[in-house]
Amino acid sequence: MRSNTHPTSIDKAQYQQREKQMQTKPIDFNSAAPTHRCTECGALWRLWRKEETGADGDSWNLRSATCGKCCDMAPMGKQIVPLTWRDIAGALAGPVDPNHDLVPTLRMFGGAMTERAADAIEQLRAQVTTLRKQAAQHESDHARASHMWMLMVLPMQAAAIEAEETNTEEAMRWITNTLILPGLYPDLNDAKAAGGAQAWFDREKAAEEARYDGVRKKLAEQAGQGAAA
């Protein structure tokens, strides 16, 4: 018989307390994976306690490719702190230092979940790199488009000034000079057949808006495919 009683939900305060403990609690390692990190140079270290090794005292093993002068042949001071899950979660933050990258640390654990976490971090890093490149390209394209727009607007503004100061014939030279490149000057016979300047403008504007809508749709589809990949 199915019960109508809903399962007891986790208290929000208890969940937040558990989450805080998870983030700040030092990780208990049972392998050669790092247990500590240096807050100054970022180096990763493994603390071997004498109970584990059978030696007379504790010892330290560098688990990064390099370390700074703060750690190199120096006492393990207050800058050496336990490695926590917050450090693991922050593996995506900031630039990646290949000497102290936490992804190899994750792979040292030897568990399926940590392997998947390391793979996910590397995939996200690759996506972030791609998005940064795309953002830079978009910014460059925007700057170029803005520049071209201003090069078109300035002659029209100069034409307006010329029309006020002298006459409309001189003002038209500013407009005409912006259309000297091949294909820019309008076909006057075509414009006349279309019904004049206003009719020609309405037709060409509608065609340009349709072209632009097609480009935007294509870019949106490409962006969606990229996100899915």
Secondary structure by P-SEA (a helix, b strand, c coil): cccccccccccaaaaaaaaaaaaccccccccccccbbbcccbbbbbbbccccccccccccccccccccccccccccccccccccaaaaaacccccccccccaaaaaaacccaaaaaaaaaaaaaaaaaaaaaaaaaaaaaaaaaaaaaaaaaaaaaaaaaaaaacccaaaaaaaaaaaaccccccccaaaaaaaccaaaaaaaaaaaaaaaaaaaaaaaaaaaaaaaac
